[in-house]
Amino acid sequence: MTEIPGDDELDRLLDAAEHRDNPLRPLLAALVERDREQRARLERLLRISDCSYGMALSQTQSLLQQYDRQLRRLEKITRISDRYQRNLLELNDRLRQAALKDPLTGLANRRLLMERLREEQERCQRGQAPFSLAMLDVDYFKRINDRHGHDVGDRVLCLLAQTIDEQLRGYDLCARWGGEEFMLLLPGTDIAQARRLSERIMARVRELRLPDLGQHARLTVSVGLAIHRSGEAVDQTIGRADSELLQAKRQGRDRLMVATL
Ligand SMILES: Nc1nc2c(ncn2[C@@H]2O[C@H](COP(=O)(O)OP(=O)(O)OP(=O)(O)O)[C@@H](O)[C@H]2O)c(=O)[nH]1
C-alpha cells in the first residue's frame, strides 16, 4: 500500500519548482487543504467530546459524593434514633419497675399486688385453682421505732421483707401493704398449704437475730389467712384476711388465724 506522505512532505512537494506546472498540483493542493480542514474539525469535535465527558464525570462524582454524605448522615441519624429509642424503652421499664416497687424493701407495692390479684381472680373465674391471701403484720413495731429510732425500724423492715421473700415460690408474690404490714398472694394454694407456709415464715421471723435491737431481742408477726371464694370481689378476700389478722392481734399476737371458707 502506498504510504501517504506527512504534512511537511506534502508542502515540500507542492512548493517544489519542478512540480509547479504539473496539472495535478491544484487538485493535490485542494485535497491537502480539505484534509487539513477535516482533521482540524475532528480534533475540535474530540476536544468538545473530551470536555463534556470530563464534565459529566465530575458531575457524576460529585453526585456520588453527595449521595454518600447523605447516606452517612442518615446512618448517623438512624444510630442516634435507635439509641434514643433503646434509652426510652429502658427508662420506661425502670419507671414501670419503680412505680410498682416499694422503695424501702424492694418488694412489690400495693399497686402491683392489686394488678396480680385481679389476674388471679380472673383465673379463678375461668375455673383454675383458687389463691390464698396471707396478711402479715409485725407485732409491737412502734416500740422498735420508739426505742431504737426510725432508721433501725427501716432496717428491721428490710430484713423482714427478705426473710419472707426467701420462703416463697417463684409465682407467689409478697407485697408491702403499708407500714409494717405485708400481703402474700399465693396462687393455686389451698388453706392447708398456705397455713404451712405462713407458719414457716413465722418460725423464721422468730429465729431472726437482730443485733440492732439488743442480744435477746426477738421479732414476731401475726397473720390472717383467707382463701378466695369463687365469685367474690378481691376486696372481700382482703377484708376476710384482714379480720383474721385483727383477731390474731386481739388474741395476743404471734399467731395465725384462718378465715372459714
Ligand atoms: N421505721 C419505719 N416505721 C414505720 C414505717 N411505716 C410505719 N412505721 C411505723 O410502724 C408503727 C406501727 O405502729 P402500730 O400501728 O401502733 O402497730 P404496732 O406497734 O406494730 O402494734 P401491733 O400491730 O398492734 O402489734 C408506727 O410507729 C409507724 O410509725 C416505715 O416505713 N419505717
The ligand as an ORCA input file, in Angstrom:
! r2SCAN-3c Opt
* xyz 0 1
  N     -39.219      2.672    110.610
  C     -40.390      2.670    109.990
  N     -41.520      2.650    110.707
  C     -42.707      2.636    110.074
  C     -42.777      2.654    108.683
  N     -44.096      2.636    108.340
  C     -44.800      2.607    109.501
  N     -43.963      2.593    110.542
  C     -44.281      2.578    111.967
  O     -44.924      1.368    112.333
  C     -45.570      1.589    113.568
  C     -46.878      0.874    113.581
  O     -47.410      1.005    114.844
  P     -48.793      0.402    115.287
  O     -49.778      0.505    114.165
  O     -49.184      1.013    116.582
  O     -48.550     -1.115    115.421
  P     -47.568     -1.920    116.364
  O     -46.745     -1.074    117.245
  O     -46.801     -2.823    115.446
  O     -48.538     -2.764    117.229
  P     -49.414     -4.002    116.775
  O     -49.516     -4.014    115.292
  O     -50.736     -3.777    117.444
  O     -48.722     -5.208    117.311
  C     -45.698      3.093    113.726
  O     -44.811      3.529    114.733
  C     -45.265      3.650    112.374
  O     -44.600      4.885    112.509
  C     -41.552      2.687    107.942
  O     -41.517      2.704    106.701
  N     -40.395      2.699    108.629
*
